[in-house]
Amino acid sequence: MNNLFFFSIDKKMIFLLMLVFYGVAGAQCIPYTGQAMTSGNTYCISGGYSTVSGITIPNGATLIVQSGQLDVAGIQVMGFLDINDGASVVSTGSISIGTFGSQQNSKIRLGTKSFLSLTGSVIQDDPTFGGLYPGTTSVIEMGTYSVVEICGTFTQRSTTYPSVNYVGSPTGRAYCIAKAEVSGSGGSAVISNDSQIIAIAMGPTTGIGPGGSSFCGPNATSATCPTLWPPGLSNSIADCGNAPNIINVIDDYCTKPGATGTPDGFTNFGITIQQKTNSWPENIPNGFLAMESKEKGFVITRVQHVSQTPQSGDAIADPKEGMIVYDIQDKCIKLYNGTEWKCVQRSCND
């Protein structure tokens, strides 16, 4: 009886293994070399690919740019376009995402430090037929420090959901940059509801709101929003192709070892909720105050907003040199240097 029982289990295991095998086999990537894509298949580009014609990704199909750069004349994304970490797509034409009223999901997803740059326009269509058939979307999903650079117009036709979503690290950000007009269908149309999305509109905006994004515009320049403007982005709307420069600057951070030598002194005052030896905080060199916790955060003064050059309507009327606050509107820690409030930014520690 027991033998029969174990034989039954073995047959089930064999059946499950067969399902897994065929599932994995069916999920394999087909190298993309310019062929027509068909629904239900996944195509991959590794190491880069260039074509003078456009690409159509039909409903149910996926194109993954695993590495390198895809150079293309234009893309119609009715399925999914996946741009992996560090990869890129550059288009000399326009890109459309989704099909109006199709009730089919469409998506462009960017991984960490990947970018999409195009000289043409982007049209984000609405598969819900204006919300009549809810449940499907056509969206751009952006990973940590990814960049979308649209040198033509950006048109969003959905009003029931935002067109740009952030899917990266909660402490990171992503840049969605439109150098020409940004337009929507009015009503409740918004670009994004994620504060990690830095939405920069260098032209006019009509029929669409920023939502919960960190928004700079309309007619944005580095002077109008210095805390949001990414290094590497030109102020000229005619200067296209800045996305790789922005990515390079993000990568251009350095750290250096701390100073060596004999400490000038030791810390005499400390606050902690941890169990410490009698030598703490005197074993911490060159400090005045030490505070430690593995579960609690340090909250500094939070204010609604202070302008770079102090203004009469600022939250702090008479700032003092060396003052530090968290600016809720600009979402950064600011230091007053005696003449200006500036966001504390990462740089070399020299």
Secondary structure, 3 states (H helix, E strand, C coil): CHHHHHHHHHHHHHHHHHHHHHHHHHCCCEECCCCCCCCCCEEEECCCEECCCCEEECCCCEEEECCCEEEECCEEECCEEEECCCCEEEECCCEEECCCCCCCCEEEEECCCCEEEECCCEEECCCCCCCCCCCCCEEEEECCCCEEEECCCEEECCCCCCCEEECCCCCCCEEEEECCCEEECCCCCEEECCCCEEEEECCCEECCEEECCEEECCCCCCCCCCCCCCCCCCCCCCCCCCHHHHHHHHHCCCCCCCCCCCCCCECCEEEECCCCCCCCCCCCECCCEEEECCCCCCCCCEECCCCCCCCCCCCCCCCCCCCEEEECCCCEEEEECCCCEEECCCCCCC
